[in-house]
Amino acid sequence: MRLITPLLLVLALWHGQSLAGIETRQFESPQQEKDYKELVFELRCLVCQNQNLADSNAELAVDLRNEVFRMLKEGKSKQEVLDFMVARYGNFVLYKPPVDRATSLLWFGPVIMLAIGLLIVIVFIRRHRNRPGEDNPDEVIPEDDF
Amino acid sequence: MKAKFLIPLVLFIALTVLLGIGLGLNPKEVPSPLVGKPAPRLSLPALDDPERIVTTEEFLGKPWLLNVWATWCVSCRAEHHLLVELSKHTNVPIVGLDYKDEADAAKQWLRQLGNPYVVTAFDEQGRIAIDWGVYGTPETYVIDKDGIIRYKQIGPIDAKALQEKILPLIKQLQEEAA
């Protein structure tokens, strides 16, 4: 039992790695291999939408992986491959969407929410401080005051 | 004081409505960035005659439809009779794009179910379909006389989509072309 748990953990982690290499690819340089791996992890499969190209076994994902590989072999840059995909499938293919008007809420929403939360906390604390006794039932009011 | 008490309730209702709208959307429908842009090039052998090359240019000058289908696609079978009807009742050319299919099976399909297409381009590898941003079958593109994609139907055409979207658009585009 003591052995099984770490073994399972290793296997679970291994799985994601091994899937990326379904096809055997002959890369020309380590940089090309790195670009390829980054691209197939960053691009979304449109058929099974919650998987990236690396994880998906859908036929389209296989085709798109081949396409990514072909383009890199032709000497295209990472950005050119991303532009190629966005031109055909829209920003939806990117797991990391660009900052523009449509995605601004997605990018800045959490910060705005945090700011609103902080504002509420600050206002709340200030009120407590200004009115001792009224909002704080624990405060002992000296008997002399009565 | 009363109004303050209502704030969480209002926020809750607003969030519920927002999430409710989100649930009603179909995540499978990814809007195509190609709508409003020139149709990608088509250059493929015809299904019934590999010698004949089907190109986008030959349809310039009048509106036309491109329907992506395959024999292994169940929803394509469901929409096929509507395409056959459409080809009988309108004069808009429907071009087929047979996607990752077997030529013999595709020919048999057209013999059995009827052939609504003026020509079917045979994309055995699915390479041209990538240029068109196809990510499932069936998909149907409405292209105007200038070769601009004006509408993309993702998934099968049903009577509602035909009546409310496609037919009015075809009519409008044919008037533009006239």
Contacts between the chains, C-beta under 8 A, distances in Angstrom:
chain1	res1	chain2	res2	distance
A	46	B	30	6.3
A	46	B	135	3.7
A	46	B	136	7.5
A	47	B	135	6.2
A	47	B	136	6.5
A	49	B	27	6.3
A	49	B	28	7.5
A	59	B	100	6.8
A	59	B	126	7.5
A	60	B	126	7.6
A	60	B	135	5.8
A	60	B	136	7.9
A	63	B	125	7.8
A	63	B	126	5.5
A	63	B	127	7.7
A	63	B	130	6.5
A	64	B	130	7.1
A	67	B	130	6.2
A	86	B	33	7.0
A	87	B	33	6.5
A	87	B	34	8.0
A	88	B	33	7.3
A	88	B	34	7.2
A	88	B	130	6.5
A	88	B	131	6.6
A	88	B	132	7.5
A	88	B	133	4.0
A	89	B	30	6.7
A	89	B	32	7.8
A	89	B	33	7.3
A	89	B	133	5.3
A	89	B	135	6.6
A	90	B	30	6.2
A	90	B	31	6.3
A	90	B	32	6.7
A	90	B	33	4.3
A	90	B	133	7.8
A	91	B	33	8.0
A	92	B	30	4.7
A	92	B	31	8.0
